[in-house]
Amino acid sequence: MSLQSIKYKRGSLEILDQLLLPVVSKYVTVRGVEDGWKVINKMQVRGAPAIAIVGCLSLAVEIHPEVFESKKSLRQEIEGKLNYLVSARPTAVNMKISADELITLANDLTKDDAISVDDMKQKFLNATEAMLDKDISDNRAIGANGAKAILQHVAETGGAQAAGPVRVLTHCNTGSLATAGYGTALGVVRHLSELGKLEHVYCTETRPYNQGARLTAYELVHEKLPATLVLDSMVAALFRVKNVAAVVVGADRVAANGDTANKIGTYQIAVVAKHHGVPFYVAAPLTSIDLQIPSGDHIIIEVRPDREMTHVGEHRIAAPGINCWNPAFDVTPATLITGIITEHGVFEPSKLKDEITKLLQL
């Protein structure tokens, strides 16, 4: 059974505090938007899909008991609070896209004279709650599409070993803890396992916040998948001595040209993968793809506090007085990416914009 990072029923929201994992499993109550902003900003909940879901559900929890005198006041509440939630962590696009969609819904309902203020509120709550089920469904499709792409690539290039199980590497955390369930890149790993085609998965520690060591390793052990933790600095050596079939990572934002912002360290893995001829895949739902941004040069990169580098928990590991540079993400150029795995298929970065535009027009 997959781990559950988000517990929701109408009027009640709890999130698994990921700052305490893997030592302590504790759920934190989110009572409204202010709590939602804080748990996102402090990284008690993280992962682009989970950020969007928790952000929107925090607003649903807040407005659930409230009585609104008019649809205009409800619309203003929705728009203002969602725009505030977007500011909690600006690099991940999922929260912005979800906010825009819900604001559009609120505007449309406000204009419909046949809809009462109570009806409008119920329809808004229904729309936010539907995000949970859709995310899991999308992740399962991503898992299936990604596993198929990796196995097909191995079949085309692997010779006599093509029919056997494969070894893959992943970075950061993209599983049940980063989504509503199943996961994106880790969903691909799960599906390979379900097919009996996973020999081994390697996960990086993912400094400085150690999401790989604390969270991905926790999920892999929980689900009894064959896995090994490696340091971020070991990836080149790993590719040299182990027959790794593919790298699969998640994404916080994918630009129209396929450039991808993901957890810091992703870019260097892509460079090393290219040198060793290892295909590099990005697993991301359509909500992580931002066609409004032409390239990765336009993606805002969040810079985190120095303390995340200088301390592990309460223990200082860096020399006092040293300057720090701590970007949370880097941008992998599309030229280093083999394919972008979505719930609708796997796309070459050069064809991403045209293919996604077609899908959005259906």
C-alpha positions in Angstrom: 0.0 0.0 0.0 1.3 3.4 -1.0 2.0 6.1 1.6 -0.7 8.7 2.0 0.7 12.3 2.1 -2.7 14.0 2.0 -5.7 13.1 4.1 -8.9 14.9 3.1 -12.6 14.8 3.7 -14.9 17.8 3.2 -14.1 20.4 5.9 -10.9 18.6 7.1 -7.3 18.5 5.7 -4.2 16.9 7.1 -0.7 16.5 5.5 2.1 14.2 6.4 4.9 16.4 7.8 7.8 15.5 5.4 10.3 17.5 7.4 10.1 14.8 10.1 10.4 11.8 7.9 11.7 9.1 8.0 12.1 9.2 11.8 8.6 10.4 12.7 5.3 10.0 10.9 3.1 12.9 12.0 0.1 14.5 10.3 -0.4 18.2 10.5 -3.9 19.8 10.4 -4.4 22.5 7.7 -7.2 24.7 8.8 -7.2 27.2 6.0 -5.2 29.2 3.5 -2.7 30.6 6.0 -1.8 27.1 7.2 -1.7 25.9 3.6 0.8 28.7 2.6 3.0 27.9 5.6 3.2 24.1 5.0 4.0 24.7 1.4 6.6 27.4 2.0 8.3 25.4 4.9 8.3 22.3 2.7 6.3 20.2 5.1 4.5 19.3 1.9 6.4 19.3 -1.4 6.3 18.0 -4.9 4.7 20.2 -7.6 1.4 18.1 -7.8 1.0 17.9 -4.0 1.7 21.6 -3.6 -1.2 22.4 -6.0 -3.6 20.0 -4.3 -2.9 21.0 -0.8 -3.0 24.7 -1.7 -6.4 24.4 -3.4 -7.8 22.1 -0.7 -6.7 24.5 2.1 -9.0 27.1 0.5 -11.8 24.5 0.2 -11.4 23.8 4.0 -11.5 27.5 4.8 -14.6 28.4 2.8 -16.5 25.2 3.6 -18.1 26.6 6.8 -18.4 30.2 5.7 -21.6 31.8 4.5 -21.2 34.3 1.6 -23.7 37.1 1.0 -23.1 37.2 -2.7 -21.3 35.4 -5.5 -19.1 38.5 -6.0 -17.8 38.2 -2.5 -17.1 34.5 -2.9 -15.4 35.1 -6.2 -13.2 37.8 -4.6 -12.3 35.4 -1.8 -11.4 32.6 -4.2 -9.3 34.8 -6.4 -7.4 36.7 -3.7 -6.6 33.6 -1.6 -5.5 31.5 -4.6 -3.1 34.2 -5.9 -1.7 34.4 -2.4 -1.1 30.6 -2.3 0.8 30.8 -5.6 3.4 33.0 -3.9 4.4 30.3 -1.4 6.8 28.6 -3.8 7.0 30.3 -7.2 9.0 27.8 -9.4 6.4 24.9 -9.5 3.8 25.8 -12.1 1.1 23.4 -11.0 -0.3 25.7 -8.3 -0.5 28.6 -10.7 -2.3 26.5 -13.4 -4.7 25.1 -10.8 -5.3 28.6 -9.4 -6.0 30.0 -12.9 -8.5 27.2 -13.7 -10.4 27.6 -10.4 -10.5 31.4 -10.8 -11.9 31.0 -14.3 -14.5 28.6 -12.9 -15.4 31.1 -10.2 -15.7 33.9 -12.8 -18.0 31.8 -15.0 -20.2 30.8 -12.1 -20.5 34.4 -11.0 -21.8 35.4 -14.5 -24.4 32.6 -14.6 -27.6 34.0 -13.2 -29.1 30.5 -12.9 -26.4 29.6 -10.2 -27.0 30.7 -6.6 -24.2 31.6 -4.3 -24.7 28.3 -2.4 -24.6 26.4 -5.7 -21.4 28.2 -6.7 -19.7 27.3 -3.4 -20.6 23.6 -3.9 -19.4 23.5 -7.4 -16.1 25.1 -6.4 -15.7 22.5 -3.6 -16.4 19.7 -6.0 -13.8 21.0 -8.4 -11.1 21.2 -5.8 -11.9 17.7 -4.5 -11.8 16.2 -8.0 -8.1 17.1 -8.2 -7.2 14.3 -5.8 -8.7 11.5 -7.9 -7.5 13.0 -11.2 -3.9 13.3 -9.9 -3.8 9.6 -9.1 -5.3 8.6 -12.4 -2.9 10.8 -14.3 0.1 9.4 -12.3 -0.9 5.8 -13.2 -1.0 6.8 -16.9 2.4 8.4 -16.6 3.7 5.3 -15.0 2.5 3.1 -17.8 3.6 5.4 -20.5 7.1 5.8 -19.0 7.6 2.1 -18.4 6.6 1.4 -22.0 9.0 4.0 -23.3 12.0 2.7 -21.3 11.4 -0.9 -22.2 11.0 0.0 -25.8 14.2 1.9 -25.8 16.0 -1.1 -24.2 14.5 -3.5 -26.8 15.8 -1.3 -29.6 19.3 -0.9 -28.2 19.9 -3.7 -25.6 20.6 -6.7 -27.8 20.4 -10.0 -26.0 19.5 -8.3 -22.6 16.5 -6.5 -24.1 13.9 -8.9 -22.6 15.2 -8.8 -19.0 14.4 -6.4 -16.1 16.1 -3.0 -16.1 18.0 -0.7 -13.7 17.0 2.9 -13.4 18.1 6.0 -11.5 15.8 8.7 -10.1 16.5 12.0 -8.3 14.7 13.8 -5.5 11.2 12.5 -4.5 8.4 12.0 -7.0 6.3 9.3 -5.4 3.2 9.2 -3.2 4.7 11.8 -0.9 5.0 14.3 -3.8 1.6 13.7 -5.3 -1.9 12.6 -4.3 -0.7 9.0 -4.8 1.4 6.6 -6.9 3.8 9.3 -8.2 5.2 10.6 -11.5 8.8 9.5 -12.0 8.5 7.0 -9.1 5.2 6.0 -10.7 7.3 4.8 -13.7 9.5 2.8 -11.3 6.4 1.3 -9.7 4.9 0.3 -13.0 8.2 -1.4 -14.1 8.0 -3.4 -10.9 4.4 -4.3 -11.5 5.4 -5.6 -14.9 8.2 -7.7 -13.3 10.7 -5.6 -15.3 12.5 -3.7 -12.5 15.8 -5.2 -11.5 17.0 -2.2 -9.4 16.3 1.4 -8.8 19.1 3.8 -7.6 18.0 7.0 -5.8 20.2 10.0 -5.1 20.4 11.6 -1.7 19.4 15.0 -3.2 21.3 17.5 -1.1 20.9 19.8 0.6 17.4 18.8 1.8 18.0 15.1 1.3 14.6 14.3 -0.2 16.0 11.2 -1.9 17.6 9.8 1.3 14.7 10.8 3.6 11.7 10.4 1.4 12.3 8.4 -1.8 14.3 5.8 0.2 11.5 5.7 2.7 9.0 5.0 0.0 11.1 2.3 -1.7 11.7 0.5 1.6 8.0 0.8 2.5 7.0 -0.9 -0.8 9.9 -3.4 -0.7 11.3 -2.4 -4.1 14.9 -3.4 -4.8 16.8 -0.1 -4.3 20.1 1.5 -3.4 20.8 5.0 -2.2 23.8 6.8 -3.8 25.3 10.2 -3.1 24.7 13.0 -5.7 28.4 13.0 -6.5 28.4 9.2 -7.4 26.2 9.3 -10.5 29.0 9.3 -13.0 30.7 6.4 -11.3 27.4 4.6 -11.1 26.8 4.9 -14.9 30.4 3.7 -15.5 30.1 0.4 -13.6 26.4 -0.4 -13.5 24.2 -1.1 -16.5 21.7 1.7 -15.9 19.0 1.6 -18.6 17.5 5.0 -18.0 17.2 8.1 -15.7 13.6 9.2 -14.9 13.0 12.4 -12.9 10.1 14.7 -12.2 9.5 18.3 -13.0 8.4 21.5 -11.3 8.0 23.4 -14.5 8.5 22.5 -18.2 8.8 25.3 -20.7 7.3 25.3 -24.1 10.6 24.2 -25.7 11.1 21.3 -23.3 13.6 23.0 -20.9 12.8 21.6 -17.5 13.1 23.0 -14.0 13.5 20.3 -11.4 15.3 19.8 -8.1 18.8 21.1 -8.0 21.2 18.5 -9.3 19.0 17.3 -12.1 21.0 19.2 -14.7 24.3 17.6 -13.9 22.7 14.1 -13.9 21.4 14.9 -17.5 24.9 16.0 -18.6 26.5 12.8 -17.2 23.7 10.6 -18.7 24.3 12.1 -22.1 28.1 11.3 -21.9 27.3 7.7 -21.0 24.5 7.3 -23.5 21.8 6.7 -20.8 18.4 8.0 -21.9 17.1 10.8 -19.7 13.3 11.1 -19.2 11.2 13.7 -17.4 7.9 12.5 -16.0 5.3 15.3 -15.5 1.6 15.8 -15.8 0.2 18.4 -18.2 -0.2 20.7 -15.2 3.6 20.9 -15.0 3.9 22.1 -18.6 3.9 25.9 -19.0 3.4 26.8 -22.7 3.4 30.5 -21.7 7.1 30.3 -21.0 9.2 29.9 -24.2 12.3 28.5 -22.5 14.0 27.7 -19.3 15.7 31.1 -19.2 12.3 32.6 -18.2 11.7 30.2 -15.2 12.0 31.9 -11.8 14.3 29.8 -9.6 13.5 29.8 -5.9 16.5 30.4 -3.6 16.2 28.8 -0.2 17.8 29.8 3.1 21.5 29.2 3.8 20.6 27.1 6.9 19.4 24.3 4.7 23.0 23.9 3.5 24.9 24.7 6.7 22.8 22.5 9.0 21.4 19.0 9.1 18.6 19.3 11.6 20.0 21.2 14.5 23.6 20.3 13.7 25.9 22.7 11.9 28.0 20.9 9.3 29.5 24.0 7.5 32.1 26.3 8.8 30.6 29.4 10.5 30.9 32.5 8.3 31.0 30.8 4.9 28.8 32.3 2.2 26.1 30.0 0.6 24.3 29.9 -2.7 21.2 27.6 -2.4 19.0 27.5 -5.5 16.3 24.9 -5.0 16.0 24.1 -8.7 18.1 24.0 -11.8 17.0 24.0 -15.5 17.9 21.0 -17.7 18.1 22.0 -21.4 15.7 20.2 -23.7 18.7 19.0 -25.8 19.6 16.6 -22.9 16.1 15.2 -22.5 15.2 12.0 -24.4 11.4 12.3 -23.8 8.8 14.0 -21.6 6.4 11.5 -20.1 2.9 12.7 -19.6 -0.5 11.1 -18.9 -1.2 11.4 -22.7 2.0 9.9 -24.0 5.7 10.5 -24.3 6.8 13.5 -26.3 10.2 14.6 -27.8 11.0 18.0 -26.3 11.2 19.6 -29.8 7.6 18.5 -30.5 6.2 19.2 -27.1 4.5 22.6 -27.7 2.7 21.4 -30.9 1.6 18.1 -29.3 0.3 19.7 -26.1 -1.4 22.5 -28.0 -3.3 19.9 -30.0 -4.3 18.0 -26.8 -5.6 21.3 -25.2 -7.7 22.0 -28.2 -9.5 18.6 -28.0 
